[in-house]
Amino acid sequence: MTETWEVIYSTPLPHRAELAKALLLEHDISAVVINKQSSSYPTIGWGKSEVHVLAQDAILAKVILENEATFS
């Protein structure tokens, strides 16, 4: 069976996505960052970095980020 991943956070600032991932990992929630920024124009900031978690963890992950994230 394949695992379904869901985007729970998106930001144009890659370091914020990494902070979100680290916070989720502290709560034992598997998370990955997908960088969708254009490598052609990195200084312009086109695109976003997304934090993905397993679908069954999505609601809890969103609650954690809403209540504990201090970088937003």
C-alpha positions in Angstrom: 0.0 0.0 0.0 1.3 3.4 -0.9 1.4 6.2 1.7 -0.4 9.4 0.9 1.3 12.7 1.8 -0.4 16.0 2.2 0.9 19.6 2.1 0.3 21.3 5.4 2.5 24.3 5.2 3.8 26.4 2.3 6.1 29.4 2.4 8.4 31.4 0.1 11.0 31.2 2.8 12.8 27.8 2.8 14.2 28.3 6.3 10.7 28.5 7.7 9.7 25.3 6.0 12.8 23.6 7.7 11.8 25.1 11.1 8.3 23.7 10.6 9.7 20.3 9.7 12.0 20.3 12.8 9.1 21.2 15.1 7.0 18.3 13.7 9.8 15.9 14.0 10.1 16.9 17.7 6.5 15.6 18.0 7.3 12.3 16.2 5.5 13.4 13.0 7.3 12.4 9.8 7.7 15.5 7.6 9.6 16.3 4.4 10.3 19.7 2.8 9.8 19.9 -1.0 11.5 23.0 -2.5 9.5 24.2 -5.5 11.5 27.4 -6.0 12.9 28.1 -9.4 16.6 27.5 -9.5 16.8 29.9 -12.4 15.7 32.9 -10.3 16.4 32.0 -6.6 16.9 35.7 -5.5 13.4 36.6 -6.8 11.8 34.0 -4.6 9.5 32.5 -7.2 7.9 29.3 -5.9 7.5 28.0 -2.5 8.9 25.4 -0.1 6.2 23.0 1.1 6.1 20.8 4.2 4.5 17.4 3.6 3.3 14.9 6.2 1.5 11.6 6.0 -2.2 12.2 5.5 -3.2 10.6 8.8 -0.9 13.1 10.6 -2.1 16.2 8.7 -4.7 17.5 11.2 -2.4 17.1 14.2 0.5 18.6 12.3 -1.5 21.7 11.4 -2.6 22.1 15.0 1.0 21.9 16.2 2.1 24.5 13.7 -0.7 26.8 14.6 -0.2 26.6 18.3 3.6 26.2 18.6 5.3 27.8 15.6 6.9 31.1 16.4 8.3 31.8 12.9 5.0 32.7 11.1 
